[in-house]
Amino acid sequence: MLASTLLFVAFAGLWGTGVFGQLSSGDNFTPPASESQHEANLAAQVFGRNDADVVVLYHSAAMTVSDLAYRQAVTTALSRLPRADVARVTTYWSSGSPSLVSASLVSADRHSTYAVLQLTGADDAARHQTYDAIKNDLNLAADGVTARVGGNVAMEVAINSEVTADIAKAEGFSMPVLLILLLVIFGSLAAASLPVAIGGVAILGSFTVLRLLTMATTVSIYSVNITTILGLGLGIDYGLFMVTRFREELHRQPTVEKAVARTVATAGRTVAVSGVTVALALTSLMLFPEDFLRSMGYGGVATVAVDVLAALTVLPALLAVLGHRVNALRIRRSVQRPPLEAARSAGLRDESSGAWYRLARSVMRRPLVYVTVITIALLALGAPFLRISWGGTDARALPAASAIRQVSEALDSQFPLNSTAPIEALITGAGASAGGRAALVSYLHRIDAIPGVTGAQVTGTGDLGGSGGDVPPGKMSCGSTSATPRPPSHRAPGTS
């Protein structure tokens, strides 16, 4: 058993931890059957994929976009990018001038502009690999022009890297702290290490299960959060049950084997019932259509299953091998004393004299007081939820010092004509006839008059072939300053 566990841990450490490169950090919040998703699918059918995968923000303190040297520095840098990796490039100079499109690609002071790159690749993972291959070629620091990189793909890659680093940092901090706390509780380093080991096995095992799931379905990066929290928490919880009971049974049973058997029969049953209950509760997340909720259900159930399996198989095997050495490396001399001897050394204290006994008696004497105090405390802790602000995953999830986040903020502040989070509408029936054009213009005027809308424009036209419509649709995008935006698309108007 222990040899198999070591092989599994080695495999999970090498292969399972590769799940971070397979998880999706894109738009996992939209239900597949929603109107917005239907619009996105139909727009992709008519206009093709039109995402701004990478945005390169250029700036020159001395030159403006009207200077030939500025243009040559930017276009030369972009021309060096492999055509096999970049499907399309849109810049101020390639979009035509003067026009609303070209104006939207230039800042108010005309010292900054940006290029929109669409990468090759059939899916998110392929585009991530493409970005990794060219990202070092995107930074320009010559001829007085600097470049910073942002965009959807760059943001997703950065978030994946940030999550991986943060989890490693959190585990590196929490593991030693938990080990010290368990050492104080158990009084023995050997006993304290066992729950931490089970938690570590559970986390690695759940990473492996999640990577297997990525081969069959979309798994959001949010699943990792619940995996690490549950894996470590339940692993230590179940380890406490088992190790504490085993140490008690060592004083009651004649052999180590019988102590292990009794531990699994009692504390093991508690672990199994607890695991089934938690897993059933987490399966409710799989009923939601949004990928990020279903992914947390996948991660949670996988983690609980590995935790229970490790606690009922690996941990008993470790206890059987350790036997009475479970109390080795003790920091308290009283650790190996049997319960009766410990009680005599403490003066045969009565059970009714302990702190927990006194607390329980106090609660039973004044139940209303305790209920009132606890209710007020819970309401106070929940009060900040009243001011919660819901949102999706965008560049604000990155640290303030991240260049990708700074690019996103610069696009919002320096390029007012180009909203980075447009609300899109797919309009059908606005044909090439005079009546159709008039109806479309009237619709745009009505949208433009809505409070909070900064502007509305047609960004593309196409033929809705095969859908029963004989009039080409118009695709309109409008920027709203009042609505909570979806993840930034950094879409340049007119590039459809």
Secondary structure as the mmCIF struct_conf table of DSSP 4:
data_model
#
loop_
_struct_conf.conf_type_id
_struct_conf.id
_struct_conf.beg_label_comp_id
_struct_conf.beg_label_asym_id
_struct_conf.beg_label_seq_id
_struct_conf.end_label_comp_id
_struct_conf.end_label_asym_id
_struct_conf.end_label_seq_id
HELX_RH_AL_P HELX_RH_AL_P1 LEU A 2 LEU A 14
TURN_TY1_P TURN_TY1_P1 TRP A 15 TRP A 15
HELX_RH_3T_P HELX_RH_3T_P1 GLY A 16 GLY A 21
TURN_TY1_P TURN_TY1_P2 GLN A 22 GLN A 22
BEND BEND1 LEU A 23 LEU A 23
STRN STRN1 SER A 24 SER A 24
BEND BEND2 GLY A 26 GLY A 26
BEND BEND3 THR A 30 THR A 30
TURN_TY1_P TURN_TY1_P3 PRO A 32 ALA A 33
BEND BEND4 SER A 34 SER A 34
HELX_RH_AL_P HELX_RH_AL_P2 GLU A 35 PHE A 47
STRN STRN2 VAL A 54 HIS A 59
BEND BEND5 ALA A 61 ALA A 62
TURN_TY1_P TURN_TY1_P4 VAL A 65 SER A 66
BEND BEND6 ASP A 67 ASP A 67
HELX_RH_AL_P HELX_RH_AL_P3 LEU A 68 SER A 79
TURN_TY1_P TURN_TY1_P5 ARG A 80 ARG A 80
BEND BEND7 LEU A 81 LEU A 81
TURN_TY1_P TURN_TY1_P6 ARG A 83 ASP A 85
STRN STRN3 VAL A 86 THR A 90
TURN_TY1_P TURN_TY1_P7 TYR A 92 SER A 94
BEND BEND8 SER A 95 SER A 95
BEND BEND9 SER A 97 SER A 99
HELX_RH_AL_P HELX_RH_AL_P4 LEU A 100 SER A 104
TURN_TY1_P TURN_TY1_P8 LEU A 105 LEU A 105
STRN STRN4 VAL A 106 VAL A 106
TURN_TY1_P TURN_TY1_P9 ALA A 108 ASP A 109
BEND BEND10 ARG A 110 HIS A 111
STRN STRN5 SER A 112 LEU A 119
BEND BEND11 ALA A 122 ASP A 123
HELX_RH_AL_P HELX_RH_AL_P5 ASP A 124 ILE A 134
HELX_RH_3T_P HELX_RH_3T_P2 LYS A 135 ASP A 137
BEND BEND12 LEU A 138 LEU A 138
STRN STRN6 ALA A 141 ALA A 142
TURN_TY1_P TURN_TY1_P10 ASP A 143 GLY A 144
STRN STRN7 VAL A 145 GLY A 150
BEND BEND13 GLY A 151 GLY A 151
HELX_RH_AL_P HELX_RH_AL_P6 ASN A 152 PHE A 186
BEND BEND14 GLY A 187 GLY A 187
STRN STRN8 SER A 188 SER A 188
HELX_RH_AL_P HELX_RH_AL_P7 LEU A 189 THR A 214
TURN_TY1_P TURN_TY1_P11 MET A 215 ALA A 216
BEND BEND15 THR A 217 THR A 217
STRN STRN9 SER A 220 SER A 220
TURN_TY1_P TURN_TY1_P12 ILE A 221 TYR A 222
HELX_RH_AL_P HELX_RH_AL_P8 SER A 223 LEU A 250
TURN_TY1_P TURN_TY1_P13 HIS A 251 ARG A 252
BEND BEND16 GLN A 253 THR A 255
HELX_RH_AL_P HELX_RH_AL_P9 VAL A 256 THR A 283
HELX_RH_3T_P HELX_RH_3T_P3 SER A 284 LEU A 287
BEND BEND17 PHE A 288 GLU A 290
HELX_RH_AL_P HELX_RH_AL_P10 ASP A 291 LEU A 309
HELX_RH_PI_P HELX_RH_PI_P1 ALA A 310 VAL A 314
HELX_RH_AL_P HELX_RH_AL_P11 LEU A 315 LEU A 322
HELX_RH_3T_P HELX_RH_3T_P4 GLY A 323 ASN A 327
BEND BEND18 LEU A 329 LEU A 329
STRN STRN10 ARG A 330 ARG A 330
BEND BEND19 ILE A 331 ARG A 332
HELX_RH_3T_P HELX_RH_3T_P5 ARG A 333 GLN A 336
BEND BEND20 ARG A 337 ARG A 337
HELX_RH_AL_P HELX_RH_AL_P12 PRO A 339 SER A 345
TURN_TY1_P TURN_TY1_P14 ALA A 346 GLY A 347
HELX_RH_3T_P HELX_RH_3T_P6 GLU A 351 SER A 353
BEND BEND21 GLY A 354 GLY A 354
HELX_RH_AL_P HELX_RH_AL_P13 ALA A 355 ARG A 365
HELX_RH_AL_P HELX_RH_AL_P14 PRO A 367 GLY A 382
HELX_RH_3T_P HELX_RH_3T_P7 ALA A 383 ARG A 387
BEND BEND22 ASP A 394 ASP A 394
HELX_RH_3T_P HELX_RH_3T_P8 ALA A 395 ALA A 397
BEND BEND23 LEU A 398 LEU A 398
TURN_TY1_P TURN_TY1_P15 ALA A 400 ALA A 401
HELX_RH_AL_P HELX_RH_AL_P15 ALA A 403 GLN A 414
TURN_TY1_P TURN_TY1_P16 PRO A 416 LEU A 417
BEND BEND24 ASN A 418 ASN A 418
BEND BEND25 THR A 420 ALA A 421
HELX_LH_PP_P HELX_LH_PP_P1 PRO A 422 PRO A 422
STRN STRN11 ILE A 423 ILE A 427
BEND BEND26 GLY A 429 GLY A 429
BEND BEND27 ALA A 432 SER A 433
HELX_RH_AL_P HELX_RH_AL_P16 ALA A 434 ASP A 448
TURN_TY1_P TURN_TY1_P17 ALA A 449 ALA A 449
BEND BEND28 ILE A 450 ILE A 450
TURN_TY1_P TURN_TY1_P18 PRO A 451 GLY A 452
STRN STRN12 VAL A 453 THR A 461
TURN_TY1_P TURN_TY1_P19 GLY A 465 GLY A 468
BEND BEND29 VAL A 471 VAL A 471
STRN STRN13 GLY A 474 SER A 480
BEND BEND30 THR A 481 ALA A 483
HELX_LH_PP_P HELX_LH_PP_P2 THR A 484 PRO A 485
BEND BEND31 PRO A 487 PRO A 487
HELX_LH_PP_P HELX_LH_PP_P3 ARG A 491 ALA A 492
TURN_TY1_P TURN_TY1_P20 PRO A 493 GLY A 494
#
